[in-house]
Amino acid sequence: MRYNYRRLSDYLDTLSPGEKGKFFENEVAPWILKNHPLFRQQVKKVIPFLKWPGAWSKKDIGTDLIALTHSSEVWAVQIKC
């Protein structure tokens, strides 16, 4: 998936605040973690927290994503939009 800022901004304008948050959580943040030069060499996989087998809660407690790194680290990620 390829984004440019203008298209992203135009699309976000069509969404409600809740939809924007879900879009960032499900699409934008995982894409950034997998593709941005600061992260792409480190992050091996991005998993929604509630789908991760190691989740310490089955309800939304603030952790949105889990990033697994090539060096076996586990990052808990909270998304804010």
C-alpha angles and dihedrals in degrees: 000000000000124000133189121195098244094051091045092049092048091049093048089054088064094055132085117238091260092049090050091054093050092046092052091045096047103032118011103042095045090048091051093048091050099040113025113101091236092059112020095082091052107037118078100172139003119208130181106250096237091053094048112104091223095056109142092205135033093212133065106277098159103280107112105172140019117214116199114203132211088245091058096256120143116216121196108211128197116197122215122184 
